[in-house]
Amino acid sequence: MQLSDYQSTEVVSLMMPQLETSDIRDSIVAKLSWTHHLVLISQTKTRNLFLLCVLILTLVNAAPCQQVSVLEKTGKRTIPDVEVPSLHVAPVIYYKPALILLNLYDTVSETVYWRRNFTDQFLETWADSRMYPASRIFGFIQDSIYFRSTAWIDYHLFVPRIYSGPVNLYYTRYIQNLGEIRMISRDTQNPDYHNSMIVTGDVPRRYANEFTYFVTFPWDTLHMIPVTRKGISDFAKTYLRAYPDAYREAMKYERSSASKVLTYTLLPVAVIGTTAFLVTEGNPAYFMVIGAGALVAYISVKIFIKPRMLDPQGMIGIIEKCK
């Protein structure tokens, strides 16, 4: 019985150091775990901060990316109903879903095709071939592109928005009109309504990159202001005075005064001077030499002092500065 008590006491005394060592180890492990936890929290915060920065940069760059996407989509669109008809290949027309804006408040969803070669462009429905003319609706959204309807010269057009901001920008390409064919249409609300199909062909090279832009300002978002390269200076003087950076950028596309003087005075002066010289000298060789020199000078002025082309990217650069 005494041995048993001794053994029992010995066992207890041997266990005590083990318990103390285990407590120290557990304490160390706990501290290490807490340190690791703090490191993980720090890494998580750093990662979240990095993701937040990336998200902010993405949002900042989202608008330009969307503009480029709109330009690419609208630039690559084909116009099957304008192509030369073929007796062997049936025309293929792709109808796509669209949200049609009947006015500022009412919308309707339809599968439509945009008919562009008409004086009053319209959306044709797939189900029953109904028409939504540009002159009767506010616009539509298709392929994530927002189109507004607007009147321009003798046409009613749908124009895509290529820049969205305080000042919105829309554009359309040159419309070639080789003739019109009046179409028979019916409108119970307006018996006098009619539409004409535009006869088109290959667009001449000098008009291939000619665009007309439409701008809306925050004080009147319903009024579409047309802008062309020839009228960019008048537009800038009328509407961009309140935006100095945009005004200076727009005036870069205006033909310089020196170019106007050389263009409109060089050739007449050369002709008059050559005629006078010919009368006094009476030598036709002098006339040919002076005439050739004047022609070369005139062509050089037209080529090297011509104004910059106002392409969509350039116009976006102007509107972006309206802040």
C-alpha positions as a printed NumPy array, in Angstrom:
array([[   0.   ,    0.   ,    0.   ],
       [   2.889,    2.317,    0.707],
       [   4.539,    1.412,   -2.55 ],
       [   1.376,    2.165,   -4.318],
       [   1.202,    5.533,   -2.628],
       [   4.804,    6.273,   -3.538],
       [   4.291,    5.285,   -7.093],
       [   1.221,    7.395,   -7.255],
       [   3.085,   10.366,   -5.788],
       [   5.96 ,    9.867,   -8.184],
       [   3.685,    9.803,  -11.118],
       [   2.06 ,   13.022,  -10.062],
       [   5.416,   14.709,   -9.484],
       [   6.598,   13.605,  -12.9  ],
       [   3.481,   14.94 ,  -14.572],
       [   3.798,   18.453,  -13.145],
       [   6.765,   19.594,  -15.304],
       [   5.008,   18.24 ,  -18.393],
       [   1.964,   20.336,  -17.672],
       [   4.065,   23.5  ,  -17.262],
       [   5.924,   22.816,  -20.514],
       [   2.624,   22.208,  -22.303],
       [   1.223,   25.51 ,  -21.028],
       [   4.282,   27.397,  -22.277],
       [   4.016,   25.663,  -25.638],
       [   0.318,   26.462,  -25.902],
       [   1.043,   30.087,  -25.041],
       [   3.718,   30.286,  -27.711],
       [   1.45 ,   28.633,  -30.264],
       [  -1.347,   31.05 ,  -29.354],
       [   0.956,   34.039,  -29.823],
       [   2.206,   32.697,  -33.141],
       [  -1.357,   32.07 ,  -34.265],
       [  -2.347,   35.625,  -33.311],
       [   0.654,   37.035,  -35.164],
       [  -0.235,   34.962,  -38.225],
       [  -3.818,   36.167,  -37.954],
       [  -2.624,   39.778,  -37.893],
       [  -0.464,   39.12 ,  -40.964],
       [  -3.443,   37.6  ,  -42.775],
       [  -5.613,   40.593,  -41.88 ],
       [  -2.906,   42.955,  -43.151],
       [  -2.584,   40.997,  -46.396],
       [  -6.365,   40.945,  -46.835],
       [  -6.592,   44.705,  -46.341],
       [  -3.739,   45.25 ,  -48.801],
       [  -5.414,   43.   ,  -51.354],
       [  -8.762,   44.748,  -50.878],
       [  -7.093,   48.134,  -51.296],
       [  -5.42 ,   46.926,  -54.487],
       [  -8.738,   45.615,  -55.829],
       [ -10.402,   48.903,  -54.953],
       [  -7.751,   50.85 ,  -56.88 ],
       [  -8.168,   48.546,  -59.882],
       [ -11.943,   48.996,  -59.739],
       [ -11.636,   52.778,  -59.624],
       [  -9.242,   52.814,  -62.592],
       [ -11.586,   50.512,  -64.487],
       [ -14.528,   52.817,  -63.877],
       [ -12.494,   55.845,  -64.914],
       [ -11.477,   54.181,  -68.182],
       [ -14.883,   52.597,  -68.84 ],
       [ -16.276,   55.603,  -70.754],
       [ -13.451,   55.804,  -73.376],
       [ -13.6  ,   52.022,  -73.86 ],
       [ -17.336,   52.243,  -74.436],
       [ -16.849,   55.08 ,  -76.942],
       [ -14.335,   53.04 ,  -78.928],
       [ -16.691,   50.07 ,  -78.837],
       [ -19.575,   52.172,  -80.185],
       [ -17.394,   53.547,  -82.994],
       [ -16.252,   50.044,  -83.914],
       [ -19.786,   48.652,  -83.896],
       [ -21.276,   51.47 ,  -85.949],
       [ -18.276,   51.616,  -88.285],
       [ -18.456,   47.898,  -89.123],
       [ -22.214,   47.797,  -89.682],
       [ -23.152,   46.67 ,  -93.165],
       [ -26.203,   47.919,  -95.035],
       [ -27.697,   44.959,  -96.916],
       [ -30.643,   46.996,  -98.181],
       [ -28.28 ,   49.477,  -99.862],
       [ -26.072,   46.946, -101.633],
       [ -26.469,   46.323, -105.357],
       [ -29.191,   43.662, -105.783],
       [ -28.168,   40.291, -107.155],
       [ -30.204,   37.827, -109.189],
       [ -28.315,   34.854, -107.763],
       [ -27.879,   35.694, -104.06 ],
       [ -30.884,   36.47 , -101.91 ],
       [ -30.354,   39.452,  -99.572],
       [ -29.838,   38.544,  -95.927],
       [ -31.341,   40.863,  -93.33 ],
       [ -30.62 ,   40.393,  -89.652],
       [ -33.364,   41.459,  -87.289],
       [ -32.191,   42.123,  -83.735],
       [ -33.94 ,   42.822,  -80.426],
       [ -34.256,   46.493,  -79.558],
       [ -35.844,   48.678,  -76.922],
       [ -37.803,   51.333,  -78.792],
       [ -38.267,   54.689,  -77.069],
       [ -41.639,   55.919,  -78.278],
       [ -41.204,   59.111,  -76.268],
       [ -39.489,   60.202,  -73.065],
       [ -41.65 ,   57.887,  -70.947],
       [ -43.014,   54.975,  -73.029],
       [ -41.001,   52.069,  -74.409],
       [ -41.692,   48.837,  -76.258],
       [ -39.488,   45.815,  -77.024],
       [ -39.397,   44.561,  -80.605],
       [ -37.177,   42.547,  -82.93 ],
       [ -36.385,   45.034,  -85.677],
       [ -34.167,   45.947,  -88.59 ],
       [ -32.957,   49.514,  -89.144],
       [ -33.806,   50.723,  -92.669],
       [ -31.313,   53.48 ,  -93.424],
       [ -31.655,   54.3  ,  -97.122],
       [ -34.855,   56.313,  -96.669],
       [ -35.494,   60.012,  -96.226],
       [ -37.346,   59.071,  -93.037],
       [ -35.346,   56.176,  -91.623],
       [ -37.414,   53.583,  -89.784],
       [ -37.342,   50.356,  -87.806],
       [ -39.07 ,   47.401,  -89.45 ],
       [ -40.451,   44.723,  -87.118],
       [ -39.83 ,   41.035,  -87.698],
       [ -43.278,   39.845,  -86.556],
       [ -45.63 ,   41.936,  -88.693],
       [ -43.444,   44.319,  -90.775],
       [ -44.703,   47.395,  -88.953],
       [ -42.743,   50.643,  -89.198],
       [ -41.359,   52.911,  -86.49 ],
       [ -40.224,   56.028,  -88.419],
       [ -37.521,   58.287,  -87.008],
       [ -39.911,   61.229,  -87.334],
       [ -42.374,   59.578,  -84.934],
       [ -40.253,   58.085,  -82.133],
       [ -37.581,   59.369,  -79.759],
       [ -34.954,   56.681,  -80.431],
       [ -33.986,   53.112,  -79.638],
       [ -31.342,   50.971,  -77.945],
       [ -29.81 ,   48.035,  -79.829],
       [ -26.55 ,   46.126,  -79.25 ],
       [ -25.982,   48.323,  -76.166],
       [ -25.881,   51.415,  -78.41 ],
       [ -28.194,   54.349,  -77.792],
       [ -29.678,   55.982,  -80.916],
       [ -31.506,   59.298,  -81.03 ],
       [ -33.805,   60.411,  -83.811],
       [ -33.226,   63.85 ,  -85.278],
       [ -34.173,   65.952,  -88.279],
       [ -31.377,   67.083,  -90.583],
       [ -31.83 ,   68.961,  -93.871],
       [ -34.526,   66.926,  -95.688],
       [ -34.008,   63.743,  -93.665],
       [ -35.043,   62.175,  -90.373],
       [ -32.194,   60.038,  -89.032],
       [ -31.219,   57.729,  -86.212],
       [ -27.79 ,   58.76 ,  -84.926],
       [ -25.703,   56.712,  -82.432],
       [ -24.303,   58.33 ,  -79.306],
       [ -20.493,   58.076,  -79.231],
       [ -19.824,   60.191,  -76.144],
       [ -21.902,   60.459,  -72.991],
       [ -21.354,   63.152,  -70.386],
       [ -22.558,   66.638,  -69.475],
       [ -22.373,   67.271,  -73.236],
       [ -23.501,   64.341,  -75.42 ],
       [ -22.18 ,   63.628,  -78.905],
       [ -23.841,   61.756,  -81.794],
       [ -22.732,   61.305,  -85.396],
       [ -23.699,   60.082,  -88.85 ],
       [ -21.8  ,   59.442,  -92.054],
       [ -22.209,   61.159,  -95.396],
       [ -25.542,   60.312,  -97.062],
       [ -25.225,   59.802, -100.798],
       [ -28.447,   60.612, -102.628],
       [ -28.537,   59.761, -106.336],
       [ -32.317,   60.024, -106.504],
       [ -35.455,   59.188, -104.555],
       [ -38.309,   56.752, -105.108],
       [ -41.522,   57.669, -103.362],
       [ -42.912,   54.755, -101.366],
       [ -46.582,   54.019, -100.724],
       [ -47.239,   54.033,  -96.993],
       [ -50.271,   54.474,  -94.802],
       [ -50.763,   56.294,  -91.533],
       [ -54.303,   56.502,  -90.196],
       [ -53.391,   59.475,  -88.012],
       [ -51.717,   61.407,  -90.823],
       [ -52.984,   60.609,  -94.345],
       [ -50.448,   63.036,  -95.878],
       [ -47.434,   61.107,  -94.558],
       [ -45.092,   59.7  ,  -97.179],
       [ -41.564,   58.325,  -97.286],
       [ -38.996,   58.031, -100.076],
       [ -36.306,   55.435, -100.662],
       [ -32.873,   56.894, -101.446],
       [ -30.988,   55.545, -104.466],
       [ -27.339,   55.119, -103.511],
       [ -24.127,   53.807, -105.017],
       [ -20.412,   53.764, -104.307],
       [ -19.571,   56.713, -102.083],
       [ -16.888,   58.919, -103.721],
       [ -13.532,   58.803, -102.004],
       [ -13.625,   62.471, -101.013],
       [ -16.806,   61.817,  -99.003],
       [ -15.749,   58.504,  -97.441],
       [ -14.637,   60.172,  -94.202],
       [ -17.143,   62.998,  -94.092],
       [ -19.235,   63.066,  -90.929],
       [ -21.958,   65.197,  -89.442],
       [ -22.085,   65.459,  -85.653],
       [ -24.938,   66.344,  -83.329],
       [ -24.334,   67.832,  -79.904],
       [ -26.699,   68.285,  -76.945],
       [ -25.884,   70.582,  -74.03 ],
       [ -27.118,   70.153,  -70.441],
       [ -29.371,   73.229,  -70.618],
       [ -31.408,   71.673,  -73.47 ],
       [ -30.824,   67.959,  -73.97 ],
       [ -33.643,   67.682,  -76.522],
       [ -32.096,   70.141,  -78.993],
       [ -29.655,   68.413,  -81.372],
       [ -27.104,   70.907,  -82.754],
       [ -25.54 ,   69.788,  -86.083],
       [ -21.805,   70.321,  -86.56 ],
       [ -19.621,   69.778,  -89.642],
       [ -15.936,   70.423,  -90.267],
       [ -16.733,   73.491,  -92.325],
       [ -18.938,   74.854,  -89.55 ],
       [ -16.768,   73.907,  -86.571],
       [ -15.512,   77.475,  -86.064],
       [ -19.037,   78.943,  -85.982],
       [ -20.102,   76.195,  -83.573],
       [ -17.125,   76.911,  -81.307],
       [ -17.724,   80.677,  -81.301],
       [ -21.417,   80.198,  -80.519],
       [ -21.461,   77.348,  -78.009],
       [ -17.925,   76.716,  -76.694],
       [ -17.003,   80.138,  -75.338],
       [ -17.87 ,   78.861,  -71.849],
       [ -15.393,   75.973,  -72.288],
       [ -11.98 ,   77.552,  -73.087],
       [ -10.116,   74.243,  -73.522],
       [ -12.775,   72.861,  -75.876],
       [ -12.845,   76.158,  -77.805],
       [  -9.087,   76.117,  -78.397],
       [  -9.205,   72.471,  -79.469],
       [ -12.058,   73.129,  -81.906],
       [ -10.312,   76.107,  -83.505],
       [  -7.411,   73.853,  -84.485],
       [  -9.691,   72.479,  -87.213],
       [ -10.404,   75.915,  -88.679],
       [  -8.572,   76.838,  -91.866],
       [  -5.933,   79.479,  -91.118],
       [  -6.182,   83.012,  -92.468],
       [  -2.925,   82.537,  -94.403],
       [  -4.379,   79.487,  -96.11 ],
       [  -7.519,   81.394,  -97.11 ],
       [  -5.499,   84.293,  -98.496],
       [  -3.179,   82.036, -100.48 ],
       [  -6.029,   79.874, -101.753],
       [  -8.355,   82.633, -102.901],
       [  -5.798,   85.216, -104.098],
       [  -2.818,   83.265, -105.42 ],
       [  -4.44 ,   81.88 , -108.559],
       [  -6.287,   85.072, -109.623],
       [  -3.146,   87.183, -109.079],
       [  -1.069,   84.67 , -111.016],
       [  -3.521,   84.707, -113.941],
       [  -3.672,   88.513, -114.058],
       [   0.092,   88.871, -113.731],
       [   0.73 ,   86.281, -116.429],
       [  -1.725,   87.988, -118.794],
       [  -0.081,   91.357, -118.255],
       [   3.39 ,   89.908, -118.758],
       [   2.249,   88.155, -121.945],
       [   0.809,   91.372, -123.334],
       [   3.993,   93.311, -122.669],
       [   6.491,   90.659, -123.736],
       [   4.449,   88.8  , -126.329],
       [   6.267,   85.49 , -125.699],
       [   3.968,   82.456, -125.169],
       [   6.797,   80.497, -123.519],
       [   6.728,   82.898, -120.585],
       [   2.982,   82.294, -120.222],
       [   3.458,   78.514, -120.008],
       [   6.26 ,   78.764, -117.424],
       [   4.431,   81.221, -115.18 ],
       [   1.142,   79.309, -115.488],
       [   2.809,   76.02 , -114.515],
       [   4.485,   77.688, -111.535],
       [   1.183,   79.169, -110.345],
       [  -0.54 ,   75.79 , -110.679],
       [   2.186,   74.022, -108.672],
       [   2.011,   76.695, -105.967],
       [  -1.78 ,   76.433, -105.764],
       [  -1.702,   72.634, -105.438],
       [   0.993,   72.881, -102.769],
       [  -1.166,   75.277, -100.759],
       [  -4.177,   72.936, -100.989],
       [  -2.114,   69.919,  -99.907],
       [   0.183,   71.278,  -97.196],
       [  -1.953,   74.027,  -95.649],
       [  -5.296,   72.227,  -95.74 ],
       [  -7.211,   71.979,  -92.425],
       [  -7.219,   68.832,  -90.301],
       [  -9.891,   66.195,  -90.859],
       [ -12.542,   66.234,  -88.151],
       [ -12.97 ,   62.499,  -87.531],
       [ -15.068,   61.047,  -84.663],
       [ -12.054,   60.669,  -82.362],
       [ -11.124,   64.306,  -82.915],
       [ -14.677,   65.474,  -82.189],
       [ -14.747,   63.361,  -79.025],
       [ -11.513,   65.071,  -77.968],
       [ -13.26 ,   68.441,  -78.288],
       [ -16.402,   67.435,  -76.377],
       [ -14.361,   65.779,  -73.625],
       [ -12.94 ,   69.197,  -72.751],
       [ -16.403,   70.664,  -72.128],
       [ -16.012,   70.68 ,  -68.34 ]])
